[in-house]
Amino acid sequence: MTIRAVAKGLLTFLPGTHRVLPVGRTGGTNSARYCYGVWLKHLTLLWQNNLRSIPDTLAELGPGDSLGVGLAAMLSGVNHYYALDVVRYSNPDKNHRVLDELIELFGSRSKLLPTGGWPDFYRYLGTDLFPSHILTGDLLQASLARERIQHIRNAIKDSGQHTGNITIRYIVPWSDASPIAADMVDVIISQSVMEHVSNIDAAYRCLYSWLKPGGMMSHQIDFKSHGLSKKWNGFRAYSELLWKIIAGKRTYLLNRQPVSVHIALMEKNGFDIVYHLKKSREGGIQRRALSPTWREMPEDDLMCSSTFIIAQKH
């Protein structure tokens, strides 16, 4: 157990703790290059699994510090982008900065240098380490046209407004299916977000509602402790009472649901699993140290530190 995690949880029960524990950065999407890599990873793996055109409408859960992943998608040809979060981290100034940097990356067809990241999708790229088989010269010429980029800038400034054929909607807070009409979205993505969603059953119902028939979703989910324990999966040793103290009254923390539960709830809510990778990790806690809640969990769940899942709506 980490004393710091318990202390932070206890502080949230005190009045005025928003001044003690201010909303900070989520990490990652304040960097244009990170956003560039995340989007091209999801796009490349979706393409390998039967996505055959750039989606017209994309939704992203938990964009974080900026809307950079969605902006990268728009520079690839996406026209309508929904960004849904529970806390407002992003702002227009930050998004304009990230957009400018992304324009340079796409304009130069910047290489995706292999860095040991997971999952490995580099084998699907050409010798230029760029998904040229997807983002062709003609496509990029159209998606990076000056007039189109100006429409994207206008949409950043006035979220929810239609400018040209471009729409950006930044929806905060998000808690149910109401912000997006049914059968509206072609593709939904998330990057290290679904482990934080409190009610994943309800979330997958929303995603099913939003997607068009045959629409696809792509999620990378992280099952590590996020610094809440010394061992990477050590939070599974905590009793339910201790976990309630650590979670406190935070807007979100970890739902602690293992990979098998995510798969089961996707299938329950009408999705076919198209592609599934699991990353296992050694060095965690032993089964004998698990709390009663997790003592009977399958070995695959206990050892899984990350998963990448692509699923398709019936």
C-alpha positions as CSV (number, residue, x, y, z in Angstrom):
1,M,0.0,0.0,0.0
2,T,1.2,3.5,-0.7
3,I,0.6,6.1,2.0
4,R,0.4,8.8,-0.7
5,A,-2.6,7.1,-2.4
6,V,-4.5,6.8,0.8
7,A,-3.7,10.4,1.8
8,K,-5.0,11.7,-1.5
9,G,-8.1,9.7,-1.2
10,L,-8.8,11.0,2.3
11,L,-8.3,14.6,1.2
12,T,-11.1,14.3,-1.3
13,F,-13.6,13.9,1.6
14,L,-12.7,17.3,3.0
15,P,-14.5,20.5,1.8
16,G,-12.5,22.7,-0.6
17,T,-10.2,19.9,-1.7
18,H,-10.5,21.2,-5.3
19,R,-7.9,23.8,-4.2
20,V,-5.7,21.1,-2.6
21,L,-5.9,18.7,-5.5
22,P,-6.3,20.8,-8.6
23,V,-7.1,19.3,-12.0
24,G,-3.7,18.8,-13.6
25,R,-2.5,17.2,-16.8
26,T,-3.6,13.8,-17.9
27,G,-0.4,13.2,-19.8
28,G,0.3,12.5,-23.5
29,T,-2.0,14.6,-25.6
30,N,-0.3,17.9,-24.8
31,S,2.3,16.5,-27.3
32,A,1.5,16.7,-31.0
33,R,3.9,13.9,-31.8
34,Y,2.2,11.6,-29.2
35,C,-1.2,12.4,-30.8
36,Y,0.2,11.7,-34.2
37,G,1.5,8.3,-33.2
38,V,-1.7,7.3,-31.3
39,W,-4.0,8.2,-34.2
40,L,-1.8,6.5,-36.8
41,K,-1.6,3.3,-34.6
42,H,-5.3,3.0,-34.3
43,L,-5.9,3.9,-37.9
44,T,-3.3,1.3,-39.2
45,L,-4.6,-1.5,-37.0
46,L,-8.2,-0.7,-37.9
47,W,-7.2,-0.8,-41.6
48,Q,-5.6,-4.2,-41.1
49,N,-8.9,-5.4,-39.7
50,N,-11.2,-4.4,-42.5
51,L,-11.6,-0.7,-42.2
52,R,-11.4,0.3,-45.8
53,S,-12.1,4.1,-45.9
54,I,-11.3,7.1,-43.7
55,P,-14.2,7.5,-41.4
56,D,-16.4,10.5,-42.0
57,T,-17.4,10.8,-38.3
58,L,-15.1,9.8,-35.4
59,A,-15.7,9.9,-31.6
60,E,-13.0,9.7,-29.0
61,L,-13.4,9.0,-25.3
62,G,-11.1,10.8,-22.9
63,P,-9.1,13.1,-25.2
64,G,-7.3,14.6,-22.2
65,D,-5.0,17.6,-22.4
66,S,-5.8,18.4,-26.0
67,L,-8.0,17.3,-28.9
68,G,-4.8,16.4,-30.7
69,V,-5.7,12.8,-31.6
70,G,-9.0,13.9,-33.1
71,L,-7.2,16.8,-34.9
72,A,-4.8,14.2,-36.4
73,A,-7.7,12.2,-37.6
74,M,-9.2,15.3,-39.2
75,L,-5.9,16.0,-41.0
76,S,-6.3,12.5,-42.3
77,G,-9.7,13.2,-43.8
78,V,-12.2,12.8,-40.9
79,N,-14.9,15.6,-41.2
80,H,-16.9,15.3,-37.9
81,Y,-15.2,14.7,-34.5
82,Y,-16.9,14.2,-31.1
83,A,-14.6,14.4,-28.1
84,L,-16.1,13.2,-24.8
85,D,-14.6,13.7,-21.4
86,V,-15.6,13.9,-17.8
87,V,-13.3,16.8,-16.9
88,R,-12.4,19.8,-19.1
89,Y,-8.7,19.7,-19.7
90,S,-8.5,21.1,-23.3
91,N,-8.8,24.7,-24.5
92,P,-8.7,26.4,-27.9
93,D,-5.2,27.9,-27.5
94,K,-3.7,24.5,-26.7
95,N,-5.6,22.9,-29.6
96,H,-4.4,25.5,-32.1
97,R,-0.8,25.0,-31.0
98,V,-1.1,21.2,-31.4
99,L,-2.9,21.6,-34.7
100,D,0.0,23.7,-36.1
101,E,2.5,21.1,-35.1
102,L,0.4,18.3,-36.5
103,I,0.1,20.1,-39.9
104,E,3.9,20.0,-40.1
105,L,4.1,16.3,-39.2
106,F,1.5,15.3,-41.8
107,G,2.9,17.7,-44.4
108,S,6.3,16.1,-44.1
109,R,4.9,12.6,-43.7
110,S,7.0,12.3,-40.6
111,K,8.3,8.8,-39.9
112,L,6.8,6.8,-37.0
113,L,10.1,5.7,-35.5
114,P,9.9,2.3,-33.7
115,T,10.4,3.1,-30.0
116,G,9.4,-0.2,-28.4
117,G,5.8,0.9,-27.9
118,W,3.0,-1.5,-27.8
119,P,1.3,-2.9,-29.8
120,D,3.8,-3.2,-32.6
121,F,2.1,-2.0,-35.8
122,Y,5.3,-0.9,-37.6
123,R,5.4,-4.1,-39.7
124,Y,2.3,-2.8,-41.4
125,L,4.0,0.4,-42.6
126,G,6.1,0.9,-45.7
127,T,9.8,1.6,-45.8
128,D,9.0,5.2,-45.1
129,L,7.5,4.2,-41.7
130,F,4.3,6.0,-42.6
131,P,0.9,4.5,-43.6
132,S,1.2,5.6,-47.2
133,H,-1.1,2.7,-48.3
134,I,-3.9,4.5,-46.3
135,L,-2.9,8.2,-46.4
136,T,-2.0,8.5,-50.1
137,G,-0.6,11.6,-51.6
138,D,-4.0,12.6,-53.2
139,L,-5.8,12.1,-49.9
140,L,-3.3,14.2,-47.9
141,Q,-3.4,16.9,-50.5
142,A,-7.1,17.2,-50.0
143,S,-7.1,16.8,-46.2
144,L,-4.4,19.4,-45.8
145,A,-5.8,22.0,-48.2
146,R,-5.6,25.5,-46.9
147,E,-9.4,26.1,-46.9
148,R,-10.1,22.9,-45.1
149,I,-7.5,23.6,-42.4
150,Q,-9.1,27.0,-41.9
151,H,-12.5,25.3,-41.4
152,I,-10.8,23.1,-38.7
153,R,-9.4,26.2,-37.0
154,N,-12.9,27.8,-37.0
155,A,-14.4,24.6,-35.5
156,I,-11.8,24.6,-32.7
157,K,-12.7,28.2,-31.9
158,D,-16.5,27.5,-32.0
159,S,-17.1,24.0,-30.8
160,G,-20.3,22.5,-32.0
161,Q,-20.6,24.9,-34.9
162,H,-20.6,23.6,-38.5
163,T,-18.0,25.3,-40.6
164,G,-17.7,24.1,-44.2
165,N,-18.1,20.3,-44.0
166,I,-16.2,20.3,-40.6
167,T,-17.6,19.8,-37.1
168,I,-15.9,19.5,-33.7
169,R,-17.9,18.9,-30.6
170,Y,-16.1,18.9,-27.2
171,I,-18.6,17.4,-24.8
172,V,-17.8,17.8,-21.1
173,P,-19.0,16.2,-18.8
174,W,-20.1,13.1,-20.6
175,S,-22.2,10.5,-18.7
176,D,-24.8,9.0,-21.1
177,A,-25.8,8.5,-24.7
178,S,-27.7,11.7,-25.2
179,P,-24.9,13.9,-26.7
180,I,-24.7,11.9,-29.9
181,A,-27.6,10.6,-32.0
182,A,-28.0,6.9,-32.6
183,D,-26.2,5.4,-35.7
184,M,-24.2,8.6,-36.2
185,V,-20.5,7.5,-35.8
186,D,-18.3,5.4,-38.1
187,V,-15.4,4.8,-35.7
188,I,-14.8,5.3,-31.9
189,I,-11.4,5.2,-30.3
190,S,-9.9,5.5,-26.9
191,Q,-6.3,5.3,-25.6
192,S,-5.8,4.3,-22.0
193,V,-9.3,5.5,-21.0
194,M,-11.6,2.6,-20.5
195,E,-9.8,1.5,-17.3
196,H,-11.0,4.8,-15.8
197,V,-14.7,4.6,-16.8
198,S,-16.8,3.9,-13.7
199,N,-19.6,2.0,-15.4
200,I,-18.2,0.2,-18.4
201,D,-21.4,-1.7,-19.1
202,A,-23.3,1.5,-19.6
203,A,-20.4,2.9,-21.6
204,Y,-20.4,0.1,-24.1
205,R,-24.1,0.5,-24.5
206,C,-23.6,4.1,-25.4
207,L,-20.9,3.2,-27.9
208,Y,-23.1,0.6,-29.5
209,S,-25.9,3.2,-29.8
210,W,-23.7,5.8,-31.4
211,L,-22.0,3.6,-34.0
212,K,-23.6,3.0,-37.4
213,P,-24.4,-0.7,-38.2
214,G,-21.0,-2.2,-39.0
215,G,-19.2,0.6,-37.3
216,M,-15.9,-0.2,-35.4
217,M,-14.3,0.8,-32.2
218,S,-10.7,0.6,-31.1
219,H,-9.5,0.6,-27.5
220,Q,-6.2,0.4,-25.8
221,I,-6.8,-0.4,-22.1
222,D,-4.1,-0.2,-19.4
223,F,-4.6,-2.5,-16.4
224,K,-1.6,-1.3,-14.3
225,S,-1.9,0.4,-11.0
226,H,-1.2,4.0,-12.2
227,G,1.1,4.6,-9.2
228,L,-1.5,3.4,-6.7
229,S,0.7,0.5,-5.5
230,K,4.4,-0.5,-5.6
231,K,3.7,-3.6,-7.7
232,W,2.2,-3.0,-11.2
233,N,-1.0,-4.9,-10.2
234,G,-0.7,-4.4,-6.5
235,F,-4.1,-2.6,-6.2
236,R,-5.7,-6.0,-6.5
237,A,-4.4,-6.7,-2.9
238,Y,-6.5,-3.9,-1.5
239,S,-9.7,-4.6,0.4
240,E,-12.9,-3.0,-0.8
241,L,-12.9,-0.6,2.2
242,L,-9.3,0.4,1.5
243,W,-10.1,0.9,-2.2
244,K,-13.0,3.2,-1.3
245,I,-10.7,5.3,0.8
246,I,-8.1,5.5,-2.0
247,A,-10.8,6.4,-4.6
248,G,-12.4,8.9,-2.3
249,K,-14.7,11.4,-4.1
250,R,-12.6,11.7,-7.2
251,T,-14.4,12.2,-10.5
252,Y,-12.6,9.1,-11.8
253,L,-9.8,6.7,-10.8
254,L,-9.7,3.1,-11.9
255,N,-12.6,0.7,-12.3
256,R,-10.3,-2.3,-11.7
257,Q,-12.2,-4.5,-14.2
258,P,-10.0,-7.1,-15.9
259,V,-9.7,-7.8,-19.6
260,S,-12.2,-10.7,-19.5
261,V,-14.9,-8.4,-18.2
262,H,-14.4,-5.8,-21.0
263,I,-14.6,-8.5,-23.6
264,A,-17.8,-10.0,-22.0
265,L,-19.5,-6.6,-21.8
266,M,-18.6,-5.7,-25.4
267,E,-20.2,-9.0,-26.6
268,K,-23.2,-8.6,-24.3
269,N,-23.8,-5.1,-25.8
270,G,-23.8,-6.3,-29.4
271,F,-20.2,-6.2,-30.5
272,D,-18.1,-8.9,-32.4
273,I,-14.4,-8.9,-31.3
274,V,-12.4,-8.5,-34.5
275,Y,-8.9,-8.2,-33.2
276,H,-7.6,-8.7,-29.7
277,L,-4.0,-8.5,-28.3
278,K,-3.0,-9.0,-24.7
279,K,0.3,-8.0,-23.1
280,S,1.3,-10.0,-20.1
281,R,3.7,-8.9,-17.4
282,E,5.8,-10.6,-14.7
283,G,6.8,-9.1,-11.4
284,G,3.3,-8.4,-10.0
285,I,1.8,-9.7,-6.8
286,Q,1.2,-13.4,-6.3
287,R,-2.3,-14.9,-6.2
288,R,-2.0,-15.5,-2.5
289,A,-1.8,-11.8,-1.9
290,L,-5.0,-11.0,-3.8
291,S,-8.0,-9.6,-1.9
292,P,-11.1,-11.8,-1.8
293,T,-12.6,-9.8,-4.6
294,W,-10.0,-10.9,-7.1
295,R,-8.8,-14.2,-5.6
296,E,-10.6,-16.4,-8.2
297,M,-9.8,-14.3,-11.2
298,P,-8.3,-16.2,-14.2
299,E,-4.6,-16.3,-14.6
300,D,-4.8,-14.4,-17.9
301,D,-6.6,-11.5,-16.2
302,L,-4.1,-11.4,-13.3
303,M,-1.1,-11.2,-15.7
304,C,-2.6,-8.9,-18.4
305,S,-1.1,-5.4,-18.1
306,S,-2.5,-4.0,-21.3
307,T,-4.9,-5.0,-24.1
308,F,-5.7,-3.7,-27.6
309,I,-9.2,-4.5,-28.8
310,I,-11.0,-3.8,-32.1
311,A,-14.7,-4.6,-32.1
312,Q,-17.5,-4.2,-34.7
313,K,-21.2,-3.5,-34.1
314,H,-23.5,-6.2,-35.4
